[in-house]
Amino acid sequence: GCLGFRAGVFVRRDRAPAGRSGEVGFLQDMITHHDQAVGVATLTIAHGEDPTVRSYAREVLAFQSYEIGLMTQMLRDWGHSRETRSDEAMAWMGMPVPVETMPGMLGDEQLDAVATARGTDIDRLFLELMAEHHRGGLHMAEAAPGLVDDGEVAQLAARMARNQAGEIDEYRATAEALGFDLDIAPTGVTAG
């Protein structure tokens, strides 16, 4: 009995993705990416004017906070954490870049603009910057299923890709409806 249990533990530990794996890299990068989106969404909920834009911000806050919790737990289950990440993002995709230059990550000036914007200004910034931010996330989420062995991570990435593509297209339509002069390209992905 005892031997069987011990063997079971070893088998499970052998299967946990390594620190340099696609699984761990994707989750660590996506947590960092989501953290920034949650910050922007929180400010938009507090200071935005348009009810539709604020509802999008609430969706980002709810879904991405939930996904951060999910991804953090997956890392923990494998003996990793969000803190053990390297300074390089996307190495798991064969496209290593410094974390702060991951596609879609907002720079300090953009974040400062969001922090000080109010009303219609933050509505416009949310639609423009979150579309850009999501597009960067989409880039990683579309790549992950082909680069990971873990089915749960592949499914999570595919779901994120669908959601973020759908949200980009919603932001684009809303920017047009509100008369904002924003150039948000369509994703070319049909939600479904």
Secondary structure as a PSIPRED ss2 file (coil, helix, strand):
# PSIPRED VFORMAT (PSIPRED V4.0)

   1 G C   1.000  0.000  0.000
   2 C H   0.000  1.000  0.000
   3 L H   0.000  1.000  0.000
   4 G H   0.000  1.000  0.000
   5 F H   0.000  1.000  0.000
   6 R H   0.000  1.000  0.000
   7 A H   0.000  1.000  0.000
   8 G H   0.000  1.000  0.000
   9 V H   0.000  1.000  0.000
  10 F H   0.000  1.000  0.000
  11 V H   0.000  1.000  0.000
  12 R H   0.000  1.000  0.000
  13 R H   0.000  1.000  0.000
  14 D H   0.000  1.000  0.000
  15 R H   0.000  1.000  0.000
  16 A C   1.000  0.000  0.000
  17 P C   1.000  0.000  0.000
  18 A C   1.000  0.000  0.000
  19 G C   1.000  0.000  0.000
  20 R C   1.000  0.000  0.000
  21 S C   1.000  0.000  0.000
  22 G H   0.000  1.000  0.000
  23 E H   0.000  1.000  0.000
  24 V H   0.000  1.000  0.000
  25 G H   0.000  1.000  0.000
  26 F H   0.000  1.000  0.000
  27 L H   0.000  1.000  0.000
  28 Q H   0.000  1.000  0.000
  29 D H   0.000  1.000  0.000
  30 M H   0.000  1.000  0.000
  31 I H   0.000  1.000  0.000
  32 T H   0.000  1.000  0.000
  33 H H   0.000  1.000  0.000
  34 H H   0.000  1.000  0.000
  35 D H   0.000  1.000  0.000
  36 Q H   0.000  1.000  0.000
  37 A H   0.000  1.000  0.000
  38 V H   0.000  1.000  0.000
  39 G H   0.000  1.000  0.000
  40 V H   0.000  1.000  0.000
  41 A H   0.000  1.000  0.000
  42 T H   0.000  1.000  0.000
  43 L H   0.000  1.000  0.000
  44 T H   0.000  1.000  0.000
  45 I H   0.000  1.000  0.000
  46 A H   0.000  1.000  0.000
  47 H H   0.000  1.000  0.000
  48 G E   0.000  0.000  1.000
  49 E C   1.000  0.000  0.000
  50 D C   1.000  0.000  0.000
  51 P H   0.000  1.000  0.000
  52 T H   0.000  1.000  0.000
  53 V H   0.000  1.000  0.000
  54 R H   0.000  1.000  0.000
  55 S H   0.000  1.000  0.000
  56 Y H   0.000  1.000  0.000
  57 A H   0.000  1.000  0.000
  58 R H   0.000  1.000  0.000
  59 E H   0.000  1.000  0.000
  60 V H   0.000  1.000  0.000
  61 L H   0.000  1.000  0.000
  62 A H   0.000  1.000  0.000
  63 F H   0.000  1.000  0.000
  64 Q H   0.000  1.000  0.000
  65 S H   0.000  1.000  0.000
  66 Y H   0.000  1.000  0.000
  67 E H   0.000  1.000  0.000
  68 I H   0.000  1.000  0.000
  69 G H   0.000  1.000  0.000
  70 L H   0.000  1.000  0.000
  71 M H   0.000  1.000  0.000
  72 T H   0.000  1.000  0.000
  73 Q H   0.000  1.000  0.000
  74 M H   0.000  1.000  0.000
  75 L H   0.000  1.000  0.000
  76 R H   0.000  1.000  0.000
  77 D H   0.000  1.000  0.000
  78 W C   1.000  0.000  0.000
  79 G C   1.000  0.000  0.000
  80 H C   1.000  0.000  0.000
  81 S C   1.000  0.000  0.000
  82 R H   0.000  1.000  0.000
  83 E H   0.000  1.000  0.000
  84 T H   0.000  1.000  0.000
  85 R C   1.000  0.000  0.000
  86 S C   1.000  0.000  0.000
  87 D C   1.000  0.000  0.000
  88 E E   0.000  0.000  1.000
  89 A E   0.000  0.000  1.000
  90 M C   1.000  0.000  0.000
  91 A H   0.000  1.000  0.000
  92 W H   0.000  1.000  0.000
  93 M H   0.000  1.000  0.000
  94 G C   1.000  0.000  0.000
  95 M C   1.000  0.000  0.000
  96 P C   1.000  0.000  0.000
  97 V E   0.000  0.000  1.000
  98 P E   0.000  0.000  1.000
  99 V H   0.000  1.000  0.000
 100 E H   0.000  1.000  0.000
 101 T H   0.000  1.000  0.000
 102 M C   1.000  0.000  0.000
 103 P C   1.000  0.000  0.000
 104 G C   1.000  0.000  0.000
 105 M C   1.000  0.000  0.000
 106 L C   1.000  0.000  0.000
 107 G C   1.000  0.000  0.000
 108 D H   0.000  1.000  0.000
 109 E H   0.000  1.000  0.000
 110 Q H   0.000  1.000  0.000
 111 L H   0.000  1.000  0.000
 112 D H   0.000  1.000  0.000
 113 A H   0.000  1.000  0.000
 114 V H   0.000  1.000  0.000
 115 A H   0.000  1.000  0.000
 116 T H   0.000  1.000  0.000
 117 A C   1.000  0.000  0.000
 118 R C   1.000  0.000  0.000
 119 G E   0.000  0.000  1.000
 120 T H   0.000  1.000  0.000
 121 D H   0.000  1.000  0.000
 122 I H   0.000  1.000  0.000
 123 D H   0.000  1.000  0.000
 124 R H   0.000  1.000  0.000
 125 L H   0.000  1.000  0.000
 126 F H   0.000  1.000  0.000
 127 L H   0.000  1.000  0.000
 128 E H   0.000  1.000  0.000
 129 L H   0.000  1.000  0.000
 130 M H   0.000  1.000  0.000
 131 A H   0.000  1.000  0.000
 132 E H   0.000  1.000  0.000
 133 H H   0.000  1.000  0.000
 134 H H   0.000  1.000  0.000
 135 R H   0.000  1.000  0.000
 136 G H   0.000  1.000  0.000
 137 G H   0.000  1.000  0.000
 138 L H   0.000  1.000  0.000
 139 H H   0.000  1.000  0.000
 140 M H   0.000  1.000  0.000
 141 A H   0.000  1.000  0.000
 142 E H   0.000  1.000  0.000
 143 A H   0.000  1.000  0.000
 144 A H   0.000  1.000  0.000
 145 P H   0.000  1.000  0.000
 146 G H   0.000  1.000  0.000
 147 L C   1.000  0.000  0.000
 148 V C   1.000  0.000  0.000
 149 D C   1.000  0.000  0.000
 150 D C   1.000  0.000  0.000
 151 G H   0.000  1.000  0.000
 152 E H   0.000  1.000  0.000
 153 V H   0.000  1.000  0.000
 154 A H   0.000  1.000  0.000
 155 Q H   0.000  1.000  0.000
 156 L H   0.000  1.000  0.000
 157 A H   0.000  1.000  0.000
 158 A H   0.000  1.000  0.000
 159 R H   0.000  1.000  0.000
 160 M H   0.000  1.000  0.000
 161 A H   0.000  1.000  0.000
 162 R H   0.000  1.000  0.000
 163 N H   0.000  1.000  0.000
 164 Q H   0.000  1.000  0.000
 165 A H   0.000  1.000  0.000
 166 G H   0.000  1.000  0.000
 167 E H   0.000  1.000  0.000
 168 I H   0.000  1.000  0.000
 169 D H   0.000  1.000  0.000
 170 E H   0.000  1.000  0.000
 171 Y H   0.000  1.000  0.000
 172 R H   0.000  1.000  0.000
 173 A H   0.000  1.000  0.000
 174 T H   0.000  1.000  0.000
 175 A H   0.000  1.000  0.000
 176 E H   0.000  1.000  0.000
 177 A H   0.000  1.000  0.000
 178 L C   1.000  0.000  0.000
 179 G C   1.000  0.000  0.000
 180 F C   1.000  0.000  0.000
 181 D C   1.000  0.000  0.000
 182 L C   1.000  0.000  0.000
 183 D C   1.000  0.000  0.000
 184 I C   1.000  0.000  0.000
 185 A C   1.000  0.000  0.000
 186 P C   1.000  0.000  0.000
 187 T C   1.000  0.000  0.000
 188 G C   1.000  0.000  0.000
 189 V C   1.000  0.000  0.000
 190 T C   1.000  0.000  0.000
 191 A C   1.000  0.000  0.000
 192 G C   1.000  0.000  0.000
